[in-house]
Amino acid sequence: MIKDQADKFGFNQSLTIPTKVEKSVYPLYTDAAERALGSFGQMDDRATPLQMAMVSAAIANGGTPMAPNLVESIRSADLQTVESFQATEFSRPLSQQNADTIKQMMVDGVDHGVASNARIGGVQVGGKTGTGAER
């Protein structure tokens, strides 16, 4: 089910960085046509920039998104570390193989497809285009 997969990436969950951020929403679509449209962003689903950064990072990280965190550490005025934060795994929504396949598709979209404006000389870039539709 698409909603179950979206939930594994953090949709429909409250996230903090450590401040609370707006929840991304992927509703449970019971109508097949709405589910099809929602699967590529054409219905009532909503995704924050943080959410999409987590999805993209999960693909780049072999299928494992990390829990979002705004800072790596807190330092005092004399630059001594007061508190540091460790990266923690958020979930495991994708296998390494599936993540690698999606990553290659995103790179191909930039190298040979309609996302070519994202090219940066000497850097491998992956990307995806938007749907372009406004509701």
Phi and psi in radians as a Rosetta constraint file:
Dihedral C 1 N 2 CA 2 C 2 CIRCULARHARMONIC -1.099 0.35
Dihedral N 2 CA 2 C 2 N 3 CIRCULARHARMONIC -0.734 0.35
Dihedral C 2 N 3 CA 3 C 3 CIRCULARHARMONIC -1.046 0.35
Dihedral N 3 CA 3 C 3 N 4 CIRCULARHARMONIC -0.725 0.35
Dihedral C 3 N 4 CA 4 C 4 CIRCULARHARMONIC -1.046 0.35
Dihedral N 4 CA 4 C 4 N 5 CIRCULARHARMONIC -0.715 0.35
Dihedral C 4 N 5 CA 5 C 5 CIRCULARHARMONIC -1.181 0.35
Dihedral N 5 CA 5 C 5 N 6 CIRCULARHARMONIC -0.728 0.35
Dihedral C 5 N 6 CA 6 C 6 CIRCULARHARMONIC -1.049 0.35
Dihedral N 6 CA 6 C 6 N 7 CIRCULARHARMONIC -0.723 0.35
Dihedral C 6 N 7 CA 7 C 7 CIRCULARHARMONIC -1.055 0.35
Dihedral N 7 CA 7 C 7 N 8 CIRCULARHARMONIC -0.629 0.35
Dihedral C 7 N 8 CA 8 C 8 CIRCULARHARMONIC -1.120 0.35
Dihedral N 8 CA 8 C 8 N 9 CIRCULARHARMONIC -0.452 0.35
Dihedral C 8 N 9 CA 9 C 9 CIRCULARHARMONIC -1.525 0.35
Dihedral N 9 CA 9 C 9 N 10 CIRCULARHARMONIC -0.116 0.35
Dihedral C 9 N 10 CA 10 C 10 CIRCULARHARMONIC 1.971 0.35
Dihedral N 10 CA 10 C 10 N 11 CIRCULARHARMONIC -0.035 0.35
Dihedral C 10 N 11 CA 11 C 11 CIRCULARHARMONIC -1.102 0.35
Dihedral N 11 CA 11 C 11 N 12 CIRCULARHARMONIC 2.656 0.35
Dihedral C 11 N 12 CA 12 C 12 CIRCULARHARMONIC 1.118 0.35
Dihedral N 12 CA 12 C 12 N 13 CIRCULARHARMONIC 0.383 0.35
Dihedral C 12 N 13 CA 13 C 13 CIRCULARHARMONIC -2.260 0.35
Dihedral N 13 CA 13 C 13 N 14 CIRCULARHARMONIC 2.558 0.35
Dihedral C 13 N 14 CA 14 C 14 CIRCULARHARMONIC -1.373 0.35
Dihedral N 14 CA 14 C 14 N 15 CIRCULARHARMONIC 2.287 0.35
Dihedral C 14 N 15 CA 15 C 15 CIRCULARHARMONIC -2.052 0.35
Dihedral N 15 CA 15 C 15 N 16 CIRCULARHARMONIC 2.646 0.35
Dihedral C 15 N 16 CA 16 C 16 CIRCULARHARMONIC -2.290 0.35
Dihedral N 16 CA 16 C 16 N 17 CIRCULARHARMONIC 2.649 0.35
Dihedral C 16 N 17 CA 17 C 17 CIRCULARHARMONIC -2.337 0.35
Dihedral N 17 CA 17 C 17 N 18 CIRCULARHARMONIC 0.326 0.35
Dihedral C 17 N 18 CA 18 C 18 CIRCULARHARMONIC -1.601 0.35
Dihedral N 18 CA 18 C 18 N 19 CIRCULARHARMONIC -0.126 0.35
Dihedral C 18 N 19 CA 19 C 19 CIRCULARHARMONIC -1.331 0.35
Dihedral N 19 CA 19 C 19 N 20 CIRCULARHARMONIC 2.647 0.35
Dihedral C 19 N 20 CA 20 C 20 CIRCULARHARMONIC -1.184 0.35
Dihedral N 20 CA 20 C 20 N 21 CIRCULARHARMONIC 2.436 0.35
Dihedral C 20 N 21 CA 21 C 21 CIRCULARHARMONIC -2.037 0.35
Dihedral N 21 CA 21 C 21 N 22 CIRCULARHARMONIC 2.747 0.35
Dihedral C 21 N 22 CA 22 C 22 CIRCULARHARMONIC -1.024 0.35
Dihedral N 22 CA 22 C 22 N 23 CIRCULARHARMONIC 2.444 0.35
Dihedral C 22 N 23 CA 23 C 23 CIRCULARHARMONIC -1.368 0.35
Dihedral N 23 CA 23 C 23 N 24 CIRCULARHARMONIC 2.337 0.35
Dihedral C 23 N 24 CA 24 C 24 CIRCULARHARMONIC -1.397 0.35
Dihedral N 24 CA 24 C 24 N 25 CIRCULARHARMONIC 2.523 0.35
Dihedral C 24 N 25 CA 25 C 25 CIRCULARHARMONIC -2.214 0.35
Dihedral N 25 CA 25 C 25 N 26 CIRCULARHARMONIC 2.247 0.35
Dihedral C 25 N 26 CA 26 C 26 CIRCULARHARMONIC -2.181 0.35
Dihedral N 26 CA 26 C 26 N 27 CIRCULARHARMONIC 1.813 0.35
Dihedral C 26 N 27 CA 27 C 27 CIRCULARHARMONIC -1.224 0.35
Dihedral N 27 CA 27 C 27 N 28 CIRCULARHARMONIC 2.871 0.35
Dihedral C 27 N 28 CA 28 C 28 CIRCULARHARMONIC -1.444 0.35
Dihedral N 28 CA 28 C 28 N 29 CIRCULARHARMONIC 1.843 0.35
Dihedral C 28 N 29 CA 29 C 29 CIRCULARHARMONIC -1.540 0.35
Dihedral N 29 CA 29 C 29 N 30 CIRCULARHARMONIC 2.138 0.35
Dihedral C 29 N 30 CA 30 C 30 CIRCULARHARMONIC -1.639 0.35
Dihedral N 30 CA 30 C 30 N 31 CIRCULARHARMONIC -0.352 0.35
Dihedral C 30 N 31 CA 31 C 31 CIRCULARHARMONIC -1.548 0.35
Dihedral N 31 CA 31 C 31 N 32 CIRCULARHARMONIC 2.257 0.35
Dihedral C 31 N 32 CA 32 C 32 CIRCULARHARMONIC -1.024 0.35
Dihedral N 32 CA 32 C 32 N 33 CIRCULARHARMONIC -0.717 0.35
Dihedral C 32 N 33 CA 33 C 33 CIRCULARHARMONIC -1.156 0.35
Dihedral N 33 CA 33 C 33 N 34 CIRCULARHARMONIC -0.740 0.35
Dihedral C 33 N 34 CA 34 C 34 CIRCULARHARMONIC -1.136 0.35
Dihedral N 34 CA 34 C 34 N 35 CIRCULARHARMONIC -0.690 0.35
Dihedral C 34 N 35 CA 35 C 35 CIRCULARHARMONIC -1.086 0.35
Dihedral N 35 CA 35 C 35 N 36 CIRCULARHARMONIC -0.727 0.35
Dihedral C 35 N 36 CA 36 C 36 CIRCULARHARMONIC -1.096 0.35
Dihedral N 36 CA 36 C 36 N 37 CIRCULARHARMONIC -0.802 0.35
Dihedral C 36 N 37 CA 37 C 37 CIRCULARHARMONIC -1.156 0.35
Dihedral N 37 CA 37 C 37 N 38 CIRCULARHARMONIC -0.723 0.35
Dihedral C 37 N 38 CA 38 C 38 CIRCULARHARMONIC -1.140 0.35
Dihedral N 38 CA 38 C 38 N 39 CIRCULARHARMONIC -0.476 0.35
Dihedral C 38 N 39 CA 39 C 39 CIRCULARHARMONIC -1.139 0.35
Dihedral N 39 CA 39 C 39 N 40 CIRCULARHARMONIC -0.332 0.35
Dihedral C 39 N 40 CA 40 C 40 CIRCULARHARMONIC -2.204 0.35
Dihedral N 40 CA 40 C 40 N 41 CIRCULARHARMONIC 0.488 0.35
Dihedral C 40 N 41 CA 41 C 41 CIRCULARHARMONIC 1.501 0.35
Dihedral N 41 CA 41 C 41 N 42 CIRCULARHARMONIC 0.382 0.35
Dihedral C 41 N 42 CA 42 C 42 CIRCULARHARMONIC -1.849 0.35
Dihedral N 42 CA 42 C 42 N 43 CIRCULARHARMONIC 0.180 0.35
Dihedral C 42 N 43 CA 43 C 43 CIRCULARHARMONIC -2.126 0.35
Dihedral N 43 CA 43 C 43 N 44 CIRCULARHARMONIC -2.246 0.35
Dihedral C 43 N 44 CA 44 C 44 CIRCULARHARMONIC -1.764 0.35
Dihedral N 44 CA 44 C 44 N 45 CIRCULARHARMONIC 0.210 0.35
Dihedral C 44 N 45 CA 45 C 45 CIRCULARHARMONIC -1.323 0.35
Dihedral N 45 CA 45 C 45 N 46 CIRCULARHARMONIC 2.595 0.35
Dihedral C 45 N 46 CA 46 C 46 CIRCULARHARMONIC -2.356 0.35
Dihedral N 46 CA 46 C 46 N 47 CIRCULARHARMONIC 2.381 0.35
Dihedral C 46 N 47 CA 47 C 47 CIRCULARHARMONIC -2.312 0.35
Dihedral N 47 CA 47 C 47 N 48 CIRCULARHARMONIC 2.274 0.35
Dihedral C 47 N 48 CA 48 C 48 CIRCULARHARMONIC -1.396 0.35
Dihedral N 48 CA 48 C 48 N 49 CIRCULARHARMONIC 2.810 0.35
Dihedral C 48 N 49 CA 49 C 49 CIRCULARHARMONIC -0.998 0.35
Dihedral N 49 CA 49 C 49 N 50 CIRCULARHARMONIC -0.656 0.35
Dihedral C 49 N 50 CA 50 C 50 CIRCULARHARMONIC -1.068 0.35
Dihedral N 50 CA 50 C 50 N 51 CIRCULARHARMONIC -0.754 0.35
Dihedral C 50 N 51 CA 51 C 51 CIRCULARHARMONIC -1.068 0.35
Dihedral N 51 CA 51 C 51 N 52 CIRCULARHARMONIC -0.798 0.35
Dihedral C 51 N 52 CA 52 C 52 CIRCULARHARMONIC -1.227 0.35
Dihedral N 52 CA 52 C 52 N 53 CIRCULARHARMONIC -0.523 0.35
Dihedral C 52 N 53 CA 53 C 53 CIRCULARHARMONIC -1.129 0.35
Dihedral N 53 CA 53 C 53 N 54 CIRCULARHARMONIC -0.683 0.35
Dihedral C 53 N 54 CA 54 C 54 CIRCULARHARMONIC -1.134 0.35
Dihedral N 54 CA 54 C 54 N 55 CIRCULARHARMONIC -0.718 0.35
Dihedral C 54 N 55 CA 55 C 55 CIRCULARHARMONIC -1.110 0.35
Dihedral N 55 CA 55 C 55 N 56 CIRCULARHARMONIC -0.841 0.35
Dihedral C 55 N 56 CA 56 C 56 CIRCULARHARMONIC -1.102 0.35
Dihedral N 56 CA 56 C 56 N 57 CIRCULARHARMONIC -0.738 0.35
Dihedral C 56 N 57 CA 57 C 57 CIRCULARHARMONIC -1.132 0.35
Dihedral N 57 CA 57 C 57 N 58 CIRCULARHARMONIC -0.631 0.35
Dihedral C 57 N 58 CA 58 C 58 CIRCULARHARMONIC -1.090 0.35
Dihedral N 58 CA 58 C 58 N 59 CIRCULARHARMONIC -0.728 0.35
Dihedral C 58 N 59 CA 59 C 59 CIRCULARHARMONIC -1.121 0.35
Dihedral N 59 CA 59 C 59 N 60 CIRCULARHARMONIC -0.775 0.35
Dihedral C 59 N 60 CA 60 C 60 CIRCULARHARMONIC -1.191 0.35
Dihedral N 60 CA 60 C 60 N 61 CIRCULARHARMONIC -0.424 0.35
Dihedral C 60 N 61 CA 61 C 61 CIRCULARHARMONIC -1.726 0.35
Dihedral N 61 CA 61 C 61 N 62 CIRCULARHARMONIC 0.504 0.35
Dihedral C 61 N 62 CA 62 C 62 CIRCULARHARMONIC 1.250 0.35
Dihedral N 62 CA 62 C 62 N 63 CIRCULARHARMONIC 0.378 0.35
Dihedral C 62 N 63 CA 63 C 63 CIRCULARHARMONIC 1.748 0.35
Dihedral N 63 CA 63 C 63 N 64 CIRCULARHARMONIC 0.070 0.35
Dihedral C 63 N 64 CA 64 C 64 CIRCULARHARMONIC -2.034 0.35
Dihedral N 64 CA 64 C 64 N 65 CIRCULARHARMONIC 1.900 0.35
Dihedral C 64 N 65 CA 65 C 65 CIRCULARHARMONIC -1.364 0.35
Dihedral N 65 CA 65 C 65 N 66 CIRCULARHARMONIC 2.557 0.35
Dihedral C 65 N 66 CA 66 C 66 CIRCULARHARMONIC -1.738 0.35
Dihedral N 66 CA 66 C 66 N 67 CIRCULARHARMONIC 2.661 0.35
Dihedral C 66 N 67 CA 67 C 67 CIRCULARHARMONIC -1.089 0.35
Dihedral N 67 CA 67 C 67 N 68 CIRCULARHARMONIC 2.325 0.35
Dihedral C 67 N 68 CA 68 C 68 CIRCULARHARMONIC -1.212 0.35
Dihedral N 68 CA 68 C 68 N 69 CIRCULARHARMONIC 2.534 0.35
Dihedral C 68 N 69 CA 69 C 69 CIRCULARHARMONIC -2.613 0.35
Dihedral N 69 CA 69 C 69 N 70 CIRCULARHARMONIC 2.323 0.35
Dihedral C 69 N 70 CA 70 C 70 CIRCULARHARMONIC -1.291 0.35
Dihedral N 70 CA 70 C 70 N 71 CIRCULARHARMONIC -0.568 0.35
Dihedral C 70 N 71 CA 71 C 71 CIRCULARHARMONIC -2.291 0.35
Dihedral N 71 CA 71 C 71 N 72 CIRCULARHARMONIC 2.697 0.35
Dihedral C 71 N 72 CA 72 C 72 CIRCULARHARMONIC -1.508 0.35
Dihedral N 72 CA 72 C 72 N 73 CIRCULARHARMONIC -0.631 0.35
Dihedral C 72 N 73 CA 73 C 73 CIRCULARHARMONIC -2.771 0.35
Dihedral N 73 CA 73 C 73 N 74 CIRCULARHARMONIC 2.857 0.35
Dihedral C 73 N 74 CA 74 C 74 CIRCULARHARMONIC -1.982 0.35
Dihedral N 74 CA 74 C 74 N 75 CIRCULARHARMONIC 2.293 0.35
Dihedral C 74 N 75 CA 75 C 75 CIRCULARHARMONIC -2.113 0.35
Dihedral N 75 CA 75 C 75 N 76 CIRCULARHARMONIC 2.621 0.35
Dihedral C 75 N 76 CA 76 C 76 CIRCULARHARMONIC -1.384 0.35
Dihedral N 76 CA 76 C 76 N 77 CIRCULARHARMONIC 3.081 0.35
Dihedral C 76 N 77 CA 77 C 77 CIRCULARHARMONIC -1.031 0.35
Dihedral N 77 CA 77 C 77 N 78 CIRCULARHARMONIC -0.517 0.35
Dihedral C 77 N 78 CA 78 C 78 CIRCULARHARMONIC -1.645 0.35
Dihedral N 78 CA 78 C 78 N 79 CIRCULARHARMONIC 0.323 0.35
Dihedral C 78 N 79 CA 79 C 79 CIRCULARHARMONIC 1.191 0.35
Dihedral N 79 CA 79 C 79 N 80 CIRCULARHARMONIC 0.317 0.35
Dihedral C 79 N 80 CA 80 C 80 CIRCULARHARMONIC -1.389 0.35
Dihedral N 80 CA 80 C 80 N 81 CIRCULARHARMONIC 2.446 0.35
Dihedral C 80 N 81 CA 81 C 81 CIRCULARHARMONIC -1.241 0.35
Dihedral N 81 CA 81 C 81 N 82 CIRCULARHARMONIC 2.100 0.35
Dihedral C 81 N 82 CA 82 C 82 CIRCULARHARMONIC -1.557 0.35
Dihedral N 82 CA 82 C 82 N 83 CIRCULARHARMONIC -0.734 0.35
Dihedral C 82 N 83 CA 83 C 83 CIRCULARHARMONIC -2.660 0.35
Dihedral N 83 CA 83 C 83 N 84 CIRCULARHARMONIC 2.436 0.35
Dihedral C 83 N 84 CA 84 C 84 CIRCULARHARMONIC -2.189 0.35
Dihedral N 84 CA 84 C 84 N 85 CIRCULARHARMONIC 2.748 0.35
Dihedral C 84 N 85 CA 85 C 85 CIRCULARHARMONIC -2.104 0.35
Dihedral N 85 CA 85 C 85 N 86 CIRCULARHARMONIC 2.354 0.35
Dihedral C 85 N 86 CA 86 C 86 CIRCULARHARMONIC -1.700 0.35
Dihedral N 86 CA 86 C 86 N 87 CIRCULARHARMONIC 2.482 0.35
Dihedral C 86 N 87 CA 87 C 87 CIRCULARHARMONIC -1.155 0.35
Dihedral N 87 CA 87 C 87 N 88 CIRCULARHARMONIC 2.347 0.35
Dihedral C 87 N 88 CA 88 C 88 CIRCULARHARMONIC -2.241 0.35
Dihedral N 88 CA 88 C 88 N 89 CIRCULARHARMONIC 2.520 0.35
Dihedral C 88 N 89 CA 89 C 89 CIRCULARHARMONIC -1.199 0.35
Dihedral N 89 CA 89 C 89 N 90 CIRCULARHARMONIC 2.317 0.35
Dihedral C 89 N 90 CA 90 C 90 CIRCULARHARMONIC -1.487 0.35
Dihedral N 90 CA 90 C 90 N 91 CIRCULARHARMONIC -0.821 0.35
Dihedral C 90 N 91 CA 91 C 91 CIRCULARHARMONIC -2.924 0.35
Dihedral N 91 CA 91 C 91 N 92 CIRCULARHARMONIC -3.068 0.35
Dihedral C 91 N 92 CA 92 C 92 CIRCULARHARMONIC -2.300 0.35
Dihedral N 92 CA 92 C 92 N 93 CIRCULARHARMONIC 1.297 0.35
Dihedral C 92 N 93 CA 93 C 93 CIRCULARHARMONIC -1.386 0.35
Dihedral N 93 CA 93 C 93 N 94 CIRCULARHARMONIC -0.350 0.35
Dihedral C 93 N 94 CA 94 C 94 CIRCULARHARMONIC -2.316 0.35
Dihedral N 94 CA 94 C 94 N 95 CIRCULARHARMONIC 2.605 0.35
Dihedral C 94 N 95 CA 95 C 95 CIRCULARHARMONIC -1.341 0.35
Dihedral N 95 CA 95 C 95 N 96 CIRCULARHARMONIC 2.797 0.35
Dihedral C 95 N 96 CA 96 C 96 CIRCULARHARMONIC -0.987 0.35
Dihedral N 96 CA 96 C 96 N 97 CIRCULARHARMONIC -0.751 0.35
Dihedral C 96 N 97 CA 97 C 97 CIRCULARHARMONIC -1.087 0.35
Dihedral N 97 CA 97 C 97 N 98 CIRCULARHARMONIC -0.799 0.35
Dihedral C 97 N 98 CA 98 C 98 CIRCULARHARMONIC -1.161 0.35
Dihedral N 98 CA 98 C 98 N 99 CIRCULARHARMONIC -0.700 0.35
Dihedral C 98 N 99 CA 99 C 99 CIRCULARHARMONIC -1.082 0.35
Dihedral N 99 CA 99 C 99 N 100 CIRCULARHARMONIC -0.744 0.35
Dihedral C 99 N 100 CA 100 C 100 CIRCULARHARMONIC -1.121 0.35
Dihedral N 100 CA 100 C 100 N 101 CIRCULARHARMONIC -0.662 0.35
Dihedral C 100 N 101 CA 101 C 101 CIRCULARHARMONIC -1.135 0.35
Dihedral N 101 CA 101 C 101 N 102 CIRCULARHARMONIC -0.804 0.35
Dihedral C 101 N 102 CA 102 C 102 CIRCULARHARMONIC -1.133 0.35
Dihedral N 102 CA 102 C 102 N 103 CIRCULARHARMONIC -0.745 0.35
Dihedral C 102 N 103 CA 103 C 103 CIRCULARHARMONIC -0.998 0.35
Dihedral N 103 CA 103 C 103 N 104 CIRCULARHARMONIC -0.797 0.35
Dihedral C 103 N 104 CA 104 C 104 CIRCULARHARMONIC -1.127 0.35
Dihedral N 104 CA 104 C 104 N 105 CIRCULARHARMONIC -0.663 0.35
Dihedral C 104 N 105 CA 105 C 105 CIRCULARHARMONIC -1.108 0.35
Dihedral N 105 CA 105 C 105 N 106 CIRCULARHARMONIC -0.673 0.35
Dihedral C 105 N 106 CA 106 C 106 CIRCULARHARMONIC -1.199 0.35
Dihedral N 106 CA 106 C 106 N 107 CIRCULARHARMONIC -0.679 0.35
Dihedral C 106 N 107 CA 107 C 107 CIRCULARHARMONIC -1.163 0.35
Dihedral N 107 CA 107 C 107 N 108 CIRCULARHARMONIC -0.760 0.35
Dihedral C 107 N 108 CA 108 C 108 CIRCULARHARMONIC -1.086 0.35
Dihedral N 108 CA 108 C 108 N 109 CIRCULARHARMONIC -0.606 0.35
Dihedral C 108 N 109 CA 109 C 109 CIRCULARHARMONIC -1.085 0.35
Dihedral N 109 CA 109 C 109 N 110 CIRCULARHARMONIC -0.555 0.35
Dihedral C 109 N 110 CA 110 C 110 CIRCULARHARMONIC -1.460 0.35
Dihedral N 110 CA 110 C 110 N 111 CIRCULARHARMONIC -0.801 0.35
Dihedral C 110 N 111 CA 111 C 111 CIRCULARHARMONIC -1.221 0.35
Dihedral N 111 CA 111 C 111 N 112 CIRCULARHARMONIC -0.605 0.35
Dihedral C 111 N 112 CA 112 C 112 CIRCULARHARMONIC -2.339 0.35
Dihedral N 112 CA 112 C 112 N 113 CIRCULARHARMONIC 0.091 0.35
Dihedral C 112 N 113 CA 113 C 113 CIRCULARHARMONIC -2.167 0.35
Dihedral N 113 CA 113 C 113 N 114 CIRCULARHARMONIC -2.757 0.35
Dihedral C 113 N 114 CA 114 C 114 CIRCULARHARMONIC -1.350 0.35
Dihedral N 114 CA 114 C 114 N 115 CIRCULARHARMONIC -0.098 0.35
Dihedral C 114 N 115 CA 115 C 115 CIRCULARHARMONIC -1.667 0.35
Dihedral N 115 CA 115 C 115 N 116 CIRCULARHARMONIC 0.407 0.35
Dihedral C 115 N 116 CA 116 C 116 CIRCULARHARMONIC -1.105 0.35
Dihedral N 116 CA 116 C 116 N 117 CIRCULARHARMONIC -0.353 0.35
Dihedral C 116 N 117 CA 117 C 117 CIRCULARHARMONIC -1.164 0.35
Dihedral N 117 CA 117 C 117 N 118 CIRCULARHARMONIC -0.227 0.35
Dihedral C 117 N 118 CA 118 C 118 CIRCULARHARMONIC -1.512 0.35
Dihedral N 118 CA 118 C 118 N 119 CIRCULARHARMONIC -0.047 0.35
Dihedral C 118 N 119 CA 119 C 119 CIRCULARHARMONIC -1.031 0.35
Dihedral N 119 CA 119 C 119 N 120 CIRCULARHARMONIC 2.452 0.35
Dihedral C 119 N 120 CA 120 C 120 CIRCULARHARMONIC -2.300 0.35
Dihedral N 120 CA 120 C 120 N 121 CIRCULARHARMONIC 2.126 0.35
Dihedral C 120 N 121 CA 121 C 121 CIRCULARHARMONIC -0.953 0.35
Dihedral N 121 CA 121 C 121 N 122 CIRCULARHARMONIC 2.269 0.35
Dihedral C 121 N 122 CA 122 C 122 CIRCULARHARMONIC 1.373 0.35
Dihedral N 122 CA 122 C 122 N 123 CIRCULARHARMONIC 0.057 0.35
Dihedral C 122 N 123 CA 123 C 123 CIRCULARHARMONIC -2.231 0.35
Dihedral N 123 CA 123 C 123 N 124 CIRCULARHARMONIC 2.336 0.35
Dihedral C 123 N 124 CA 124 C 124 CIRCULARHARMONIC -1.385 0.35
Dihedral N 124 CA 124 C 124 N 125 CIRCULARHARMONIC 2.132 0.35
Dihedral C 124 N 125 CA 125 C 125 CIRCULARHARMONIC -2.120 0.35
Dihedral N 125 CA 125 C 125 N 126 CIRCULARHARMONIC 2.350 0.35
Dihedral C 125 N 126 CA 126 C 126 CIRCULARHARMONIC -1.979 0.35
Dihedral N 126 CA 126 C 126 N 127 CIRCULARHARMONIC 2.584 0.35
Dihedral C 126 N 127 CA 127 C 127 CIRCULARHARMONIC -2.850 0.35
Dihedral N 127 CA 127 C 127 N 128 CIRCULARHARMONIC 3.065 0.35
Dihedral C 127 N 128 CA 128 C 128 CIRCULARHARMONIC -2.515 0.35
Dihedral N 128 CA 128 C 128 N 129 CIRCULARHARMONIC 2.660 0.35
Dihedral C 128 N 129 CA 129 C 129 CIRCULARHARMONIC -1.533 0.35
Dihedral N 129 CA 129 C 129 N 130 CIRCULARHARMONIC 2.786 0.35
Dihedral C 129 N 130 CA 130 C 130 CIRCULARHARMONIC -1.444 0.35
Dihedral N 130 CA 130 C 130 N 131 CIRCULARHARMONIC 2.978 0.35
Dihedral C 130 N 131 CA 131 C 131 CIRCULARHARMONIC -1.392 0.35
Dihedral N 131 CA 131 C 131 N 132 CIRCULARHARMONIC -0.389 0.35
Dihedral C 131 N 132 CA 132 C 132 CIRCULARHARMONIC 1.398 0.35
Dihedral N 132 CA 132 C 132 N 133 CIRCULARHARMONIC -0.069 0.35
Dihedral C 132 N 133 CA 133 C 133 CIRCULARHARMONIC -1.589 0.35
Dihedral N 133 CA 133 C 133 N 134 CIRCULARHARMONIC 2.500 0.35
Dihedral C 133 N 134 CA 134 C 134 CIRCULARHARMONIC -2.063 0.35
Dihedral N 134 CA 134 C 134 N 135 CIRCULARHARMONIC 2.412 0.35
